[in-house]
Amino acid sequence: MTGEQIRRRGLVQAVAGVVLAALVVVVSSMADAGNPQVLVAAAVSGGLVCLCAAASGLVAVRITDPSSAARLRHVFVVLEGAAAVIFFPFYWLASSVESAGRPGDFAVGVALALLVPVAVALVLVLLGSVAVHKIVVSEFGPLVPASDAPESVQRIRVLGTVLVVAGTALSVAVVALAFIMPTRLLLLEAYGLLVALMPVVLGLALMREKNVHTARRRTIVGYIVVPAAVGWAAAKVASIGGAAGMLFSALVFAAIVLLVIAILVVRDFSAVWPRPSRRRQVSP
């Protein structure tokens, strides 16, 4: 992709991000929910994801050549990480919106109307970051030179150790909070603990890695599935668990932030964005 192409794409993405953010505002203002505070929180977090897409597009407009892409690449990574991190509380909050007049009933229509534009914005941010990554790698080579060297693998293992230590601390804190919260929240607390344990699981996997390319592929999807599937429990606990519930949700969210940062760091050790079937074609 040439500089001109990515600038045009960035302009379209910036406009799309603003339109998607406006759509989220319109949907939230017209929707009638049983818990309007949750609806507002979902709209705010969803709007921030859309604004990340708009900001990513505006940055892309400034790219004129591979050198400028290399200078600005970290901005795309930060926006990508921010959009991914914010999407989780948005998703949790959107899945907690209740129908008006029917407490406890999930407002499917409202949630879908919010989810579609925010999911599109997240995809735009990810695709924009991938495009810049490919430009930089094709021009300058791997972001981490000699990424199969022992010292590079050691850095991956150190990252794994940090994940294990930090994830264990978060998990212990989650368990400690569970003892002072109502027993009726036990199942939701178990879901939150499962999310908090994901950095530990990822860290243990990275500590055993002997090749950074396989480590990069290992982190892309598998370790996000669990937080996406059961992380809504964190928002539910926060809404009915008082101050302890809010602290519980903050710990679960911290695990998400840790997980996303780790994935972005490990990804930079790979020269390209290979499919698993092309493992032998990846050059360090």
Solvent accessible surface area in square Angstrom, and as a share of the most:
residue,aa,sasa,rsa
1,M,111,0.50
2,T,82,0.48
3,G,16,0.16
4,E,82,0.37
5,Q,83,0.37
6,I,4,0.02
7,R,63,0.23
8,R,132,0.48
9,R,84,0.31
10,G,1,0.01
11,L,103,0.51
12,V,103,0.59
13,Q,10,0.05
14,A,7,0.05
15,V,87,0.50
16,A,30,0.23
17,G,0,0.00
18,V,88,0.51
19,V,87,0.50
20,L,22,0.11
21,A,13,0.10
22,A,52,0.40
23,L,81,0.40
24,V,0,0.00
25,V,93,0.54
26,V,72,0.42
27,V,27,0.15
28,S,22,0.14
29,S,87,0.56
30,M,158,0.70
31,A,26,0.20
32,D,107,0.56
33,A,12,0.10
34,G,41,0.39
35,N,27,0.14
36,P,72,0.45
37,Q,138,0.62
38,V,24,0.14
39,L,8,0.04
40,V,91,0.52
41,A,39,0.30
42,A,0,0.00
43,A,13,0.10
44,V,88,0.51
45,S,12,0.08
46,G,0,0.00
47,G,12,0.11
48,L,82,0.41
49,V,0,0.00
50,C,0,0.00
51,L,91,0.45
52,C,14,0.08
53,A,0,0.00
54,A,7,0.05
55,A,35,0.27
56,S,2,0.01
57,G,0,0.00
58,L,109,0.54
59,V,23,0.13
60,A,7,0.05
61,V,55,0.32
62,R,168,0.61
63,I,1,0.00
64,T,87,0.51
65,D,64,0.33
66,P,46,0.29
67,S,52,0.34
68,S,4,0.03
69,A,0,0.00
70,A,41,0.32
71,R,159,0.58
72,L,26,0.13
73,R,40,0.15
74,H,109,0.48
75,V,42,0.24
76,F,4,0.02
77,V,24,0.14
78,V,98,0.56
79,L,28,0.14
80,E,10,0.04
81,G,8,0.08
82,A,36,0.28
83,A,0,0.00
84,A,20,0.16
85,V,18,0.10
86,I,36,0.18
87,F,34,0.14
88,F,12,0.05
89,P,30,0.19
90,F,0,0.00
91,Y,63,0.24
92,W,8,0.03
93,L,37,0.19
94,A,4,0.03
95,S,41,0.26
96,S,19,0.13
97,V,0,0.00
98,E,37,0.16
99,S,13,0.08
100,A,42,0.33
101,G,75,0.72
102,R,146,0.53
103,P,116,0.73
104,G,60,0.58
105,D,64,0.33
106,F,99,0.41
107,A,8,0.06
108,V,81,0.47
109,G,53,0.51
110,V,25,0.14
111,A,8,0.07
112,L,96,0.48
113,A,40,0.31
114,L,0,0.00
115,L,51,0.25
116,V,92,0.53
117,P,3,0.02
118,V,0,0.00
119,A,34,0.26
120,V,66,0.38
121,A,0,0.00
122,L,27,0.14
123,V,74,0.42
124,L,44,0.22
125,V,1,0.01
126,L,64,0.32
127,L,85,0.42
128,G,8,0.07
129,S,3,0.02
130,V,30,0.17
131,A,11,0.09
132,V,0,0.00
133,H,3,0.01
134,K,113,0.48
135,I,16,0.08
136,V,7,0.04
137,V,14,0.08
138,S,97,0.63
139,E,100,0.45
140,F,114,0.47
141,G,22,0.21
142,P,41,0.26
143,L,46,0.23
144,V,20,0.11
145,P,103,0.65
146,A,65,0.50
147,S,0,0.00
148,D,60,0.31
149,A,20,0.15
150,P,110,0.69
151,E,114,0.51
152,S,5,0.03
153,V,10,0.06
154,Q,94,0.42
155,R,138,0.50
156,I,1,0.00
157,R,79,0.29
158,V,78,0.45
159,L,33,0.16
160,G,0,0.00
161,T,61,0.35
162,V,77,0.45
163,L,1,0.00
164,V,31,0.18
165,V,98,0.56
166,A,31,0.24
167,G,0,0.00
168,T,61,0.36
169,A,61,0.47
170,L,29,0.14
171,S,8,0.05
172,V,94,0.54
173,A,35,0.27
174,V,1,0.01
175,V,59,0.34
176,A,57,0.44
177,L,17,0.08
178,A,26,0.20
179,F,168,0.70
180,I,125,0.63
181,M,13,0.06
182,P,59,0.37
183,T,124,0.72
184,R,168,0.61
185,L,3,0.02
186,L,117,0.58
187,L,116,0.58
188,L,24,0.12
189,E,6,0.03
190,A,50,0.39
191,Y,62,0.24
192,G,1,0.01
193,L,49,0.25
194,L,80,0.40
195,V,1,0.01
196,A,0,0.00
197,L,66,0.33
198,M,17,0.07
199,P,0,0.00
200,V,21,0.12
201,V,71,0.41
202,L,0,0.00
203,G,0,0.00
204,L,82,0.41
205,A,5,0.04
206,L,0,0.00
207,M,77,0.35
208,R,162,0.59
209,E,9,0.04
210,K,168,0.71
211,N,52,0.27
212,V,0,0.00
213,H,10,0.04
214,T,29,0.17
215,A,0,0.00
216,R,12,0.04
217,R,29,0.11
218,R,106,0.39
219,T,0,0.00
220,I,64,0.33
221,V,99,0.57
222,G,46,0.44
223,Y,24,0.09
224,I,44,0.22
225,V,83,0.47
226,V,38,0.22
227,P,0,0.00
228,A,36,0.28
229,A,55,0.43
230,V,25,0.14
231,G,1,0.01
232,W,83,0.29
233,A,0,0.00
234,A,1,0.00
235,A,12,0.10
236,K,66,0.28
237,V,0,0.00
238,A,30,0.23
239,S,70,0.45
240,I,73,0.37
241,G,13,0.13
242,G,45,0.43
243,A,87,0.68
244,A,25,0.19
245,G,0,0.00
246,M,128,0.57
247,L,96,0.48
248,F,0,0.00
249,S,18,0.12
250,A,54,0.42
251,L,29,0.14
252,V,0,0.00
253,F,68,0.29
254,A,38,0.30
255,A,1,0.01
256,I,1,0.00
257,V,44,0.25
258,L,39,0.20
259,L,2,0.01
260,V,8,0.05
261,I,91,0.46
262,A,1,0.01
263,I,18,0.09
264,L,24,0.12
265,V,64,0.37
266,V,0,0.00
267,R,7,0.03
268,D,27,0.14
269,F,8,0.03
270,S,0,0.00
271,A,4,0.03
272,V,62,0.36
273,W,55,0.19
274,P,10,0.06
275,R,174,0.63
276,P,99,0.62
277,S,102,0.66
278,R,112,0.41
279,R,130,0.47
280,R,234,0.85
281,Q,130,0.58
282,V,22,0.13
283,S,73,0.47
284,P,77,0.48
